[in-house]
């Protein structure tokens, strides 16, 4: 029995150091704490992302009013606030002009103008004055 143990222990004693060295090489590296370089890199990347978001927001505000093919026939002529959250707007759809009341959760057609308001010669007056003039021309009071 001693010979059997000796036969098993000798190869095992030779293999153990080799196995330990292999296990040491395959052990994952322990991550180092954040250094100044990686912290600076993270701050620069964050600043770049925030700058890109700001640039896109500015571009959407600046160029967001471009009309697509579907909304090309609708044009806002003017508007006036009649309350905290209520407005009266004049919209042109093709050749027809509509006076629309806009409130939170509601949009109502107030009047359909028979003759469109022309902007020549009336550019100096406010929207309310132009609307009153147009309504008087059509025989209706505001």
N, C-alpha and C positions, 0 to 999 in steps of 0.2 A: 504494500500500500504506500509506503514511503517513496518507493521508486516512481509510482504513478503520480504522486503529488509533486515530486521533483521534476518529472517530465513536463507537467503542466505549468509549474511555476517558472521554470527557466524561460520558455517562450513568452510567457505573460510578462515577466520582468523586462524582457527586451522590448516588447510591444507597447508597454505602458508609457514610457517617455515619448515615444513617437506619437501616440494618440493624444497625449497631453499637449504636445507642440502643435499638432494639427487643430485641436480645439481652441488653442490660444490664438491662432491665426484667423479662424472663422468667427471669432467673437466680434459682435458689432461695436463700432466705435461709439464712445460716449459723446453725445453732443456737447459742444462748448457753450457757455452762456453767451448772450448777445454781446458782441463787441461794438466798438464805436463805428467801425466800417459798415457792419450789417445794419445798425440802427440808422446811420446816415442814408444808406441805400433805401431802407424802408420809408423814411421821411420824404426822400426825393420822389419815390414812386407814388406815394400818397398825394403829394403836391401835384404831380402830373395828372393823376386821375381827377382831382378836384378842378384843375384848370380845364381839362377836357369837358367836364360836366358844365362848368361856367360858360365855356365857348359854345357848346351846343345849346344851352339855354338862351344865350344872347342871339344866336342865329335863328332859333325858332321864333323868338319875339320879333326879330327884325324882318325875317322873310316868311313868317308864318301866315301873313295875310295874302299870300299869292293865291289866286283863284285857280281851281282846277277846271277841267272841261265841264264837269257837271254843274258847278256853281257859277259859271261864267256869265249866265244870263241874269243873275240876281245882283243888284247893286244897292248899297246903302247910300241914300242921298243926304240924310241928316237925322238928327234926333234931339230930343229935349227931355230932361228929367222933370217929372211932375210929382215926385215924392221921394222918399228915402230909397226905395227899391223899384220904383215904377218909372217907365220911360214911354214916350211916344216917338216912334221912328217912322220915317218916310222911306219906303223901299220901292225900287223900280224893278219890275220883272218884265223883261222884253220891252214892249211899248206902254205897258200899264203901270201906274203908280198906286201903291197901297199905303194907307196910313194905318199903322199897327200899334196897338197897346201891348207893352211887354211888362209883365209882373212875375214875381217868383212862382213858377209852376203854371203860368198861363200866358198865352199869346192870343190876342183877339184882333180881328180886322175891324177897325173903327170906321173906315171910309175908303171907298174906291174912287180915285179921282178920274173924272171923265176926260179931262184935258190935262196932260202932264205938265208939271211945273218946269219952266225953262230956267236955267241958271244964269243966262246972260242978263246983265243989267240989274240983277238982284244979289250980286255977290257981296255987296256992302252990308245988307241987312242980316239979322240973325235968322235962324231957322224958324222961330216962332213968327217973326214978321213975314217971312216969305210964305209960310203956310197960311197965315191970316189973309194975305193978299190974294193967294190962289183961291182960297175958299170964297172970298168976296166976289172974285171974278166969276165963279160958278153959281153965284146967287145963294150961297149958303153962309150962315154966320158961324164963327168958330165956337 
